[in-house]
Amino acid sequence: MPTRATKRGDDRTPLDVDCDVLICGASFAGLTVARELAGSPARPRVLVVDRYEIGERQTSACAVPGPWLELLGLTDAALQSFDEIVAHTADRSYSWALPEPFVTFDYRRLCRLLADQGDFLFETAKVEGLGPRPAVPGGPMTVITDRGPVRAPLVVDALGWRRVLAPESEDAIQPPDAYMSRGLEVHPEGRSDELALYLNDRYVPDGYSWSFPAGDEVRVGVGSFDPHHHVKDPTLRLVQDLRREPDGFQGNWIPHRLRSATGGGVFFVGDSAGHCLPLTAEGIRPAFHFGIALGRELRDVVEGRQTREQALRRYAGISAQKHPAYRWLLRLQRLVGRVIPHHRTLELALRATSPPRVGRRAWSAYLRTLSASTWTADDPEGRRPFSRRS
Ligand SMILES: Cc1cc2nc3c(=O)[nH]c(=O)nc-3n(C[C@H](O)[C@H](O)[C@H](O)COP(=O)(O)OP(=O)(O)OC[C@H]3O[C@@H](n4cnc5c(N)ncnc54)[C@H](O)[C@@H]3O)c2cc1C
């Protein structure tokens, strides 16, 4: 169980601490890394910081392939499960049978369940950047927060697209010119049994829109692969078309290209490493996947099986291994922008992929890029899915 030390108002005392592992960001990626460090006989002092309390600010529509919730013991957060996705164009609807269900879940509950599997101290603090370089190579690094400095030899940036701890040498390309998509959604009350996508240039010509039911609410949103395309008006248009109320706006940038998973001695994971998948903007599964991979590398460091430098190299390799798959998905993403405005081509493509056997195959290939079974197959302990050579 994590020890919560959240401070508000006058209790927001200065923070000036040392720890063994500092995890910045307490959402999907950061909490998964923390989970993997729990129970280590080395009993590392793990500190997780986030500007909000755990689970306070939902960061997505929260749909994920079901096996990941089972793998991580998070099924109690599930709200609804879907065996198919219905794709609506301007003229017709098609359904894709899924090889494994997609599940929508409660963000706050999932974060709490994930955090409860960790063993860490938690502080609310805004991470501002890296401090001066360590005096000794490989020595503790300093991270500056709005409550003071925190020092740790192992530092993880799981802060989402801003990549706050990027080394100064890195080109800081900011949106809308960065390789990012835009996503915005609302959460009106209501119920539905259909996990729906809208491929319709009435809402967005280069992207897609969605309606994801989650218990008593429906998460309705629009994502544009072209970051220059604003999505607020299209979101309102879609909500109106679906005869729902535009309640509870929530949006963000979504990186759609892999970035370097290490830099300046920092480990990046989840959106900060560009792990969100292009084409679908599915980022929770990658945050879990690379969070587990990173957590296990860090565990090997705190337990003395490898050095920090070795872990940096290995983890960078693990992330880079997926480059070909990400490149393919990015190519397909670029096609989407060309196809959606051409209604006839779009209808042909959907008709070709909608027979259950074809749809299931296509989705299986997509889901295999990051599969929950990676962590259970080949290794009875589920601890070493990547070879030392990777
Ligand atoms: C509208 C929308 C809908 C989406 N729907 C889905 C979906 O249904 N399924 C899916 O798989 N993906 C979805 N995504 C993508 C998914 O949300 C992200 O890829 C995923 O959240 C990445 O997880 P993460 O842990 O890397 O980062 P995040 O979830 O973004 O978490 C970053 C954490 O860092 C904290 N933080 C940020 N900056 C600071 C700072 N300076 N100091 C301290 N703390 C900070 C934040 O408070 C947050 O807790 C969606 C994205 C959007 C925008």
The ligand as a Gaussian input file, in Angstrom:
#p B3LYP/6-31G(d) Opt

LIG

0 1
 C       -9.533000      12.931000     -25.265000
 C       -8.630000      11.730000     -25.203000
 C       -9.181000      10.449000     -25.156000
 C       -8.334000       9.320000     -25.105000
 N       -8.887000       8.085000     -25.032000
 C       -8.103000       6.992000     -24.952000
 C       -8.680000       5.694000     -24.803000
 O       -9.885000       5.521000     -24.713000
 N       -7.833000       4.623000     -24.742000
 C       -6.477000       4.768000     -24.814000
 O       -5.756000       3.756000     -24.749000
 N       -5.905000       5.998000     -24.923000
 C       -6.676000       7.105000     -24.971000
 N       -6.103000       8.362000     -25.062000
 C       -4.637000       8.465000     -24.977000
 C       -4.223000       8.288000     -23.506000
 O       -4.986000       9.155000     -22.702000
 C       -2.748000       8.616000     -23.228000
 O       -1.936000       8.023000     -24.200000
 C       -2.387000       8.105000     -21.826000
 O       -3.104000       8.844000     -20.867000
 C       -0.898000       8.205000     -21.558000
 O       -0.643000       7.827000     -20.225000
 P        0.573000       8.469000     -19.411000
 O        0.557000       7.838000     -18.074000
 O        1.794000       8.410000     -20.244000
 O        0.239000      10.030000     -19.326000
 P       -1.007000      10.786000     -18.689000
 O       -2.154000       9.876000     -18.517000
 O       -1.181000      12.028000     -19.508000
 O       -0.494000      11.187000     -17.236000
 C        0.467000      12.183000     -17.007000
 C        0.438000      12.492000     -15.524000
 O        1.444000      13.480000     -15.265000
 C        0.906000      14.536000     -14.501000
 N        1.643000      15.745000     -14.840000
 C        1.747000      16.342000     -16.050000
 N        2.573000      17.386000     -15.999000
 C        3.010000      17.460000     -14.710000
 C        3.924000      18.306000     -14.016000
 N        4.570000      19.304000     -14.624000
 N        4.154000      18.074000     -12.713000
 C        3.531000      17.057000     -12.055000
 N        2.669000      16.227000     -12.647000
 C        2.402000      16.426000     -13.969000
 C       -0.565000      14.582000     -14.869000
 O       -1.328000      15.172000     -13.819000
 C       -0.895000      13.104000     -15.067000
 O       -1.317000      12.494000     -13.880000
 C       -6.923000       9.494000     -25.113000
 C       -6.373000      10.792000     -25.163000
 C       -7.211000      11.893000     -25.187000
 C       -6.609000      13.264000     -25.214000

